[in-house]
Amino acid sequence: MRHGTAARPTGSAVPRPTEVVEFLGPHQVSDPYRWLEDPGDPRTISWLGTQQALFRQAQARWPGRRQFLRRMEELTAFEECSSPVWRDHRAFYSCRGPDDEHPSLRTARYSRDGTQADSERVILDPVRLDPTGRTTLDSWVPSPDGRLVACQISVDGTEQPALRILDVASGVFTDSAITGCRISPVAWLADSAAFYYVADTPTGAGPRVWWHEVGTPADQDLEVFGAGLGEISELDIVLDPAGQRLLVTVTTDLAATTDIWLVDHPAGRAALTGYKIAACPDGWTSAWPGDDGLLYLLTDDEAPRGRIVVADAATAQTDQGRTLVGEEDAEVVESLAILAGPALPRPVLVVARSQAGHARLSRHDLSTGRWLSDIPLPGTGNVTDLSVRPGGGHELWFGYADTTTPPTVYRYDAASGSVTPWRPAPVFSAGGSGPTGATATELRYPSADGTQVRLLLTRPTEVTGPRPTILHAYGAFGESHLAEYYELGLAWAQAGGVFAIACVRGGGDEGEDWHEAGMLENKQRSIDDLVAAAEYLIAAGVAEPCSVGVKGFSAGGLLAAAAFVQRPDLFAAAECTSPLTDMARYELSGLGRYWSGEFGTRDDPAELGWMLSYSPYHNVTDGTSYPPVLLATFDGDTRVDPMHARKFCAALQDATCSGHPVLLRTEPGVGHGERSRAARLRYFADVLAFFDYYLSRRDDHQPAQERPARKEVN
């Protein structure tokens, strides 16, 4: 990285670099904007003030912002609910109404025939707790008797919620706050008098399993499991239906092998002891304890697209298990549920699979795994949140959405085979027409090495010819892109543009092999896949030359940043939200210490070499004509440190010779995760207005929807 010789854009207020060189093994790493890592440094504070002023000046020139904001308000003006969690005949669910800023926690009682027996009641509304809208309900778990709910509430998007116990009848919190949780799983005991949860240790040694008795101070909670297991990045817990054993899923790195521990639940307060189960020793595994004393395991061990293994809980220390449902050639196993009860002739296993976000639900014999039939779905979109009654039953609830269908909860009756909406289908208010005028399609394109990659498109129904195109990707941690309802992509398509999602390697769209093909030393393949997607969109006539913008969030922000730094000639604009950009120091802040299995570690010279080869911050080159860039950060982000965007912004401003702006959008009161509807849509409106200004405007300064359409050529 070289600095100091390029012509600075007018009004960019570029800070002068300070020469800092770090010697890491054989690598000499330059870091001229190290001082921007400290948000309290007076220089940083002054610089951020200048950047905010520059952003506001640019924002005022984007004429499409209000129109995009209004359209997305219309596209989200419907009731959206989660799948119900059942406690006897009482359903608990979160729901955001057409005019609500946040989902509220609600409950209603249902009769045995499935009809609602009493009025729905809101038991926790975050806006009532905090009218500013900066408080979010991150997760909740009802007690077995339905009298209490363990709620996790955070402020300013920090993803560091306080765990509180809510009395359902009164709507009052009964216990003091439990802190140190990062959206913890909660495992209630059968008598609802105590529960296990996950929280960090006060000494910062990592997450542990804790025991809490309802009504006792949180400082009396007992650490019961996790010590001595090394650097744990994630713990998940579930108590078996008999209340005798606790299943603990231990992940030592978010990209590495998981271990399932089976520990006996003692009669009272005591440290837990147990053993690792023998089945599925490699890869990623998650577990469901059955009422029949068996463990049902979803794993990619010896099956990159996933298989389901069953093992006897009583002998799990040595039982290698048997494959109940094997791997398929194309689809990836995502989840499972067990249905049983007097209305069914035999228990049924329901398996959810997906391919590039297109879901399939299938029924299998629980004892043999034999396929029985597929369950009809409303379309080819995404299925989430499988939910069944505790103790069995013949009903399954699940969420469904696709590119042009808002999220809707459905009820599957295994006795009759029917699939019906659990609540009325979403109805748009505010005079909006809903997601009309947009069409979803899917293509494949060759990457640089010939690998075929999926490309999901949302495009205008009536407008033909090459269009201004936003290209989005993620490509990390084995996370799949989904054919989901996305107001940003819909609003862009309705305005005449194309929104494209590249299912690049590093994601999980084609299974674990696809993930591994884009991680660690293979990360450049993810970048190559994204660059190839842009080239294909232009060559196929989907996008006009010089009208492709690249976009990414978090690890996807790293991907987008690396792509336009490597190919500044290809992209007409770039937007990166909460991006990782300094790969030499990402492990030193936020949650970066848990991601070395995905990207590599600075402590290994070879791995640092991989990361430096594509690290956006370190590959910014003086005198390069970079496109217009918008970087977005959130002050409450505890996952990806905003310093990444600050340093990258300064480096680009100092290096570019294009005259195009490099802008930094900072936002207080929100973080990496959930935020209010208004905050989310304001951020999206800025992103779309930015792309509309730089992708849709030519010398005549006409926006995309005003330019004459061209004949479709692909």
N, C-alpha and C positions, 0 to 999 in steps of 0.2 A: 504494500500500500504506500503510495507516494502522495505527497500533499504539498500545496503552497505555490504551484505554478499555473494552475488553471484559472481562467477568468471567472470570477464569482458572479452568480446571477444577481441582478440588481435587487437590493432590499432583502437578501437572504440572511444577513446578519450572521455570517459564518464565523464561528469561534476559531481563533488561531490554535492549531494543534500544538501540543506539548509533547516533546519526544520522550516516550516511555518504551523501553525495550525489555522484554522478559525472555530469559534464556530457559527453555524447557527442553532438557536433553539436547539433542542436536539442532533443535529448532530455535531460531531467533525471531521472536514474535513482536512486531511493532504494535503499539496501542496508543496512538496519539490523543485519543479522547477519553483516557482513563478517568479523568476528573468528572466526566458526566455520569459516572456510576453513582455518585453521591448526590441524592436529591436535595440534601440540606446545604450543599456547598453554595455560597453566595453567587458564584459564577454560573452554576447550574440554574439557580432560581432566576437570575437575570435572563439567561439564555432562553429558558422556558417561557418567560413572559414575552420575549420578542417573537418566539415561534408561534405562540397563541395569537398574537396580533397579525402575523403573516398569514396564518390559517384563516382568520376571520376576514381579512381583506380578500383572499382568494375565494372563500365561500360566498361572499357577496356577489361575485361575478358569475355564479353558477345558476342560471335561470330555471333549471328543472327541479330544484330542491323541493319547493313547496308542492309541486305536482306529484312528485314521487312520494312524499310524505303522506299526502292525502290519499293516494291510491293504496298505499300499504295499510293505512288505517282502515280503509274499506275491506281490504283482503283479510284482515285479522278481526273484523267485527262479527265474531260468532262465538258461541259457547264451546269451549274446549275442556274436556274432562279426562282424567286418568281412568285406567281400569280399576274396578272396585276391589278393595281388600275387605274380606268378609270376617265378621265375628258373629257366629250364629246367623241370625237373619238380619243383622245390621251391616250395611255397606258403608265403608269409609272411602272417600275419594277426594282428589283435588279438582278444582274447577275454576276456570277463568271465564267470566261472562263477557259479552260483546263490548262492554264499556269499562271493564276492570283493568287495573294496572298489573295486578298479580293474581295468581290462582289462590283461592281460599280453600281451607280444609272443610269438607262438608260430610254430613252423615244423614242417612235415612233408613228406615226399617222396611223390610219387604216380607210379604206373606209367602207361604210355602209354594204357591203357584207362580211366584216371580213378580207379582204386581206390587207396586209401592204401597205400603200400608200406612205411612204417616208422612207428614210434610218434611221436605228437605230442610236441614238446619245447618247454618254456618257455625262452626265451632271455633275456627281460628281464621281471622282475616289479617294479613300482614299490614294492610293499609290502616286498619284500626289501631294496630300497635304503633305505627309510624306513618302519619299522614304525608311525610315527605316522599314516601315511596322508595326509600333507600334500604328498607328491611325486607328480607326474603325468607320464605319458608322453604328450606332446602330439602328436607325429607321428614318422614313421619312413619311411625309404626304403632298400631293399636295394641293394647294388652290383650291377652287371650279372652278375658271376660268383657272387653269392650268398654270398660269404665274409664280407662286412662289411655293417653296417647303420648309416646315419646316423640317430641318435636325438636327439630334442629333449625335454629333461626340464626341468620347472619346479617350483618350490617355492612353496607358499602361493598358488597361483592367479594369479601375477603376469602370466602370458602373456609372460614374458621368459625363454624357456628357454635352457639351455646346450645347444649342439650337440656331441654326443659320437659317436665312432666305436666301434661294438661289434663285436668278433670273434665270429662266429656259433659257431664250434667251441668256444671256451673260455668264452664269455659274459663276457669281460673287455673293458673300455674300453681302447682302444689309444692314443688321442690325448688331448692336453689339451683342456679345454673351450673351445669357441668361443662368445663371449658377444655380446650386442647383437642377437641374432635375435629376431624376433617371429613364431614359428612359420613358419620360412623354407621355401620350396621348395628342393629339392636336385636338381641335374642331374649325375649321375655320368658320367664319361668311360667309354668302352667297355672300357678296360683296368682299370678299378676303382682306378686309381692316384691319381686326383684328382677333384675335383668343383667345380661352381659352387654358390654359395649366396647368400642375401640377408641383409644385416645393416645396422644403422645405422652411420654414421660416428662415430668417437670425438668429433668436434666437434659432433655433433647436427645435421648438415646434411641428415639424412634417409636413407632406405634406399639401398643401392648393391649391385651384384652383385660378389661376391668370388670369388677362386680359391684353393682349398686343396689342397695335396698331402698325401696320407696319410703320416703319420709326421713331419711338420714342425711346429714350433710355430705356434700360431695367430697370434702377433704378426708372423709372416713372410708372412701371407696378403696377396694383392695385390688392391687395388680395381681392377676392370676395366671397369665400366660404370655409368652413371647420373649422373655429374657433368655439370653444365651443363644439365640437363633441367628445372630449376625445382623447385618444391615437390612432390616425389613422395610420394604417400600409400601406394602399394602397387606392388610389383614381383612378377611371376611369371616363371619361367624353365622352359624345356624344351629339351633337346638333340634334334636330329632323329635318326632311326634310323641314318643314315650317320655320325653324329658330326662332321659338317662345319659345321653352323650351329646357333647358339643363338637360340631365339625368346624375346624378352623382351617381356612385356606391361607397359606403363607406364600407371599410373593417376595422374593429377595431383590428382584429388579423387574421393572414393568415389562421388559421384553424377554425375560428368562423363564426358567422352569418354575412351576408352582408345586407346592407340596400340600397334601391334605392330611391334617392331623386329626385323629379321633381321640377325644379326651373324655374321661368319665366325669359326669357332673356330681359333685359331692352334695351331701345333705345340707350343708351350710357354707359359711365363708371359709374358703380354703384355696390354696394355690392348686392349679390343675396340673395333672400329669397325664401323658398319653403317648401315642406312637404315630408314626407316619404310616398311612395305608400303603400296601404293596402294589396295588394296581396303578397303572399309568405313571411310571416313574419319571418320564421325560415329557417336556413340552408343557402346554397350558392345560389345566384341568379345573373344572368346577363340579360341585357335588350337590345332589338332592337326596335327603334321607327319606325313604319310603315308609309307609305305615306297616309294611310287611317285613321290616327288619333288614331290608336290603339298601345298599347305596347305589344310586344311579349317577354315573359320572359322565360328563361331557368333556371330551379330551381331543387334542390334536396329536397325542402320542401315537406314532406310527400311522397317522392319518391326517395329512395336512388340511383336509377339508372337514375333519371332525368325524367322530364316531361316538356311540353311546355304549358304555361298559357298565356291567352290573357286578357287584361284589357283596358278599355277606358281611354285614357290619360286625357280627360276632367273631369272625375270623379274619378281619380286614388286614391285620398285621402281616399275614402270610398269604392271604387269598389274592391271586393274581387277577381275578375277575375274568369275565367272559364278555365278548362283544355281543351286545344285544341288537344294535342297529349299526350296520357298517357304513363305511365311507362311500359316498357317491362320486361319480366322475366330474360333475359340474357344480353342484350346489354345496354350500357351506352350512353345517349345522350351527344354529344360533341359540336354541333354547329347547326346553322340553317341559311337559306337564303330565301328571298322572290323574286319570279319571277313574273312579270306582264307586260303586254304590248299588243299591237294590234295583235301580232302574236299568242297569246294564247287565247283560248275560255274563260278561267277563270284564276285568279291568282293561283299560285302554291307555296306551302311551301316545301322547300327541307330540310330534316333533316339528319344530319350526326350522325351515331352511331358507337360504337366500342365495341369489346370484346377482351380483351388481345391484343389490338393493331390492330385487324382485323376489317376493316371498312365496313360500309354499308351506302349507300345513298338511301333515299327513297323520293318519291313525294307524297304530300298530298294536298287535297283541302284546300285552305287557310281559307275559312269560316267555314268549319265543322271539319277539321282535318282528314277527311277520307283518308285512304291509297289508293293511285292510282296505284303505281307501284314502283319497285326498279329501280335505275339507274345503268346500267351495268358499272362495274369497270374493270380495266386492270388485277386485281388479288385480292388477299385477304389481301393486305397490309394496309398501313396507309394513310388516307386522311387528308389534312391540307389546310388552307388558302382559305376558300370559298370566292369568290369575284364576285360581280354583279355590273352592271352599276348604278350609282346614278339616282334615278328617275324611276327605273324599267327597264324591258327588259326581253327577253326570253333566255338570255345566262347566264351560270354560269361557272366560272373558278375555278379549284381546283388543289392542288398539290397531287401527288400520289407517293409512294415509298413502296418497301417491302425489305426483307432481301437481295435479289439478284437483285433488280431493282433500278437503281439510281433515284433520285427525278426527276419527269417530271410533267409539267403543262398540264392539259387537259381542253378542252372546251366542255361543255355540252350544246346542243341546245335543249331547251324544246319543240320547235315547231316540230322538226323532230325526236327527241329522240336520236340523234347521240352523241357519245362521241369520240372525236378525239384529238390528241396532238395539243396543241396551237402552240408550236414550235417544230422543229425536235427532235426526240428522241435522248438522249445523245449518242454521239459517242466517244469512247475512243481514245485518242491520245497517244503519247510517246511509240508506239509499244506495249502497254499493251493489254492483252487478256480480260480484264474486269473481272466481278465477276463469272468466271467459276470455276467448281470444288468444289462448295459448295452447300449444300442442307439445307433447313430450315424445321424443324419438330417441333411438339408440343406434350408435354406429360403432365400428371398430376401425382402428388405424394402426399402421406399423410404426413402432418406435425405431430408434437409430440402429438397434441390433436385430431388427426384424420381428421382435415380439409384438403380438397383436394385443392392443389395449382398448378397453371399452371407453366410449365417450357418450355421456348422457346429455341430451340437448333439450332445452325448453325454448321454443321459438314461436314467433307470431303465426297465428293460423292463416290470416289473409294476406300478409305481406310476403312477397317473394323476392328472390335475388340476394346477393351477399349483404349481410347486415353487420353493424357494429356488434362486436362479440366480447363478452366477459368470460374468461377462462379461469376456472376454479379447481383446486386440487388440495389434498391433504397428505396422503402417502406416508403414514408413519404409524407405529404401534399396532399394526394389524387391524386398524379401524377401517371399516367398509364405508364407502359412500352409499347413500340411500336414495331411492326414488321417493323423496319425501316432499311434503308441502312446504315450500320455501317462498315467503312473500317477496323477498328481494329478487329472486329469479323470475317470479311471475310478473312483478311490476316492470322489470326490464323487458320481458318479452311482450307485454301488453303495450309498451311504448315503442315497439318496433325492433328491438334488438334480440340477440341470441345469447342465452346463458348456457354455458357448457361446463360440465364436470368431467374431468379426466380421472379415471379410476387407476391411477398410476401404481407402479410397484412400490412396496412399503406399506400399502394398505392391506386389508384382508379380503378384498373383493373376490379373489380366487383361492382363498385359503392361506395356510401358514407358509407354503412355499412362495407365494406371491409376496407375502410380508418379508420374508428373509431375503428375497431377491432385491429389496430396496432398502436394506438397513446396513449399519456398520460400514464395511468397506465397499458395499454395493450402493451407497446412497446416491452416487452420481446417476445411477439408472433412473431413480425417481425424477431427477431433474431432466434427464434426457427424454423421459416419457412426456413430461410437461411441455418441453420445447417442441417435440415432435407433434404434439396435439395442436399447438398453434400453427405450425407449418402445414399440417393436414387441413385445418379449418380454412386456411387461405387457398390451398391448392384445390380443395374440393368445391370452392365457391360458396361456402357457408359464410365466411367472413371476407370483407374487403381487405386488401393489403393495407397495412398501416392503420388498421382499425381493430386490433386485438388487444384487449387489456387483460392483465393477469392479476389474480386475487388469491389471497390465502390467509388463514387464521391460525395462530399458534405455530404448531409444527408445519402447517400448510403455509404460514407466513414465511418460514425459513425456505420452503420450497419455491414460493413465488419470488422471494428476494434473490435467491441463487440463480433462478432462471433469467430474470431480467438483467442481473449483473453480468452473467455469461453471454447473454444475447440482447444487448440493449437496442440493436437494430431491428429486432423482431417485434417488440412490444411497443404499442403506442401509448400505454399508460400502465401503471402498476399500483396496487393497493395492498398493503400488508398490515394485518391487525395482530397485535401482541406477538410479533415475530421473534424467533430465535435468530440472532444474526452474528453474535460473537461466539463461535464454537470453541474458542480456546478457553473461555471463562464461563460457559453456560452452567457448569457443575457447581459454581460458587455462590449461586443465588437462586431464589425461588425453589422449585422442586427439582432443579437440574441434577442434583446428586443422585436421583433415582433413575435417570435416563441413560446412564452410560451403556447399558445393554442394548439400547437402540442406536445410539450415535457413536459411542466410543468414549474413552477417557483421556484427558490431558496427561495423565500419569504414565501412559504407555506411548513411547515415541512414534511407533508405527500408527497407532490409532489417531494420535494427534495429527499426524501427517495426512491421514484420510480427511479429517475434519477441516484442516487448513486449506485443503485443495478446493473446497467448495464454500467455505465460510463466507457469507456475503460481506461482512465488515472487512475482512482481510483481503478481499479480491476487488474492492473498489479501486479503480485505476484513474489516475490523474489525466485530465484532458479528454475524457470519454463523453460522448454525447448521450447522456442518459435520458430516458423518457420522463414525463411528469410522474411524480411519485407522491402518494399519500400514505403516511404511516400513522396508525391509530394505536393509542395506548390508554390504559385505565389505571388510575392511581391506586385502586384497591387490589390490583392484580398480585396475588401471592404465589402464582404458579409460574408465570414467565415475567421476569423482572423487566419493568419498562426501560431500564438502562440499555437494553438491546436496541430498541428503536431510537433512543436518543443518540447513541454513538453512531449508529448507521446513518441517521439523518445528517449529522454533522459531517461525516465523511463524504456522503454524496454531495452535499451542498458545496463542499470545498473542491470536489473533483470534477463535477459536471461542467461541460462547456456548451451544452445545448441551449441554455437560456430558459429551459423549462423549470418550473418550481419543484422543489422537494419540500413537502409540507408535513408537519407533525400535528396531529389532532390528539390532544390530551383531554381526559374526562375524569372529573372527581366523582366520588360517591358510587362507583361501580368497579367490578373486578372482572376476573376471567370468566366467571360463570353467569348465573341468572341475574337479571336486572328488570326494571319495570318495563312494561310494554312501550311507554312513551320514550324512554331512554334508548331502547333497542331500535325503535323505528327512526328516531332522530339520527342515530349513527348510520343506519342503513340508507337514509335519505342523503346524507353527506356522501356516502360511497357511490351511490347511483348518480348523483348530480355531478360528482367529480368525473366519473367515466363518461357520462353524457356530454360533458363539456369537451373532453379531450378525444373521445372516440367518434362522436357524432358530428363534430363541427369541422368544416373545411373553410376555404377562403370566403365562401358566401355566408359562413357562420349560421347555417341552418341546422337545427337539431335533426336527429335521425328520422323522426316521424314526419318531418316536413320535406325530406328529400325524395325525389322520385324513385320509385322502386325499379329494380333491374330484374331481368329474366333469371329465373333459377337455373343454375348450371350443374348442380350436383344431383 
